[in-house]
Amino acid sequence: MRKPADSSAPLADLIGERWSPRALDETGEVTWEQLRALLEAARWAPSFGNTQPARFLVGRRGDETFRKILGTLTERNQAWAHRAGALLVAIMVTRNEKGEVPYAEYGLGLAGQNLALQAVHEGLVTHQMAGFDAEAVRAAFDVPDEAVPRVAIAVGVQGEAEVLGEERAVDRERAERKRLSLNEMAFTDGWGKPAF
């Protein structure tokens, strides 16, 4: 199922086609080569002063890392994310040998977006989740204090909406994508004065 962005200007295909489905094909494979490409894309994201704060835990369906990450997700996310071909946890490093890493969260966000766009290029989908237990991740993977688990990411092959089961979840999966209009988010000559 495609849900291209309804935009007021032409977008690059990678951006226009990217969305966050929950309906994943439990037989769809995410290869190590594809994961390498996603993580290379993340690695080349911009960061403040080239501090590169992004780190990732990576598990493929069936391996121990996948099982441990899945166990840290909320029940609601576990209900669909178990079908993913891979589960990752994006972690931001907040301190390095030079001290505090400025804008670490922003740098991790840019890396996550690069990863999501590379997934589109690979014919995959991603869904980023706040619904996970960061302290459980820290304990399960011996994450040091200066590294903060920030978001879990399901990577997979898109499936049919019906795999989600309940009607409300299926309807949500099929719903039109919505965003604020440009006149609600881009201002000029003062706050609230639309640029477009």
Buried (B, 14 or more C-beta within 10 A) or exposed (E): EEBEEEEEEEEEEEBBBBBBBBBBBBEBEBEEEBBEBBBEBBEEBEBBEEBBBBBBBBBBBEEEBBBBBBEBBBEEBBBBBBBBBBBBBBBBBBBEEEEEBEBBEBBBBBBBBBBBBBBBBBEBBBBBBEBBBBEBBBEBBEBEEBBBBBBBBBBBBBBEBEBBEEEEBBEEBEEEEEEEEBEEEEBEEEEEEEEE
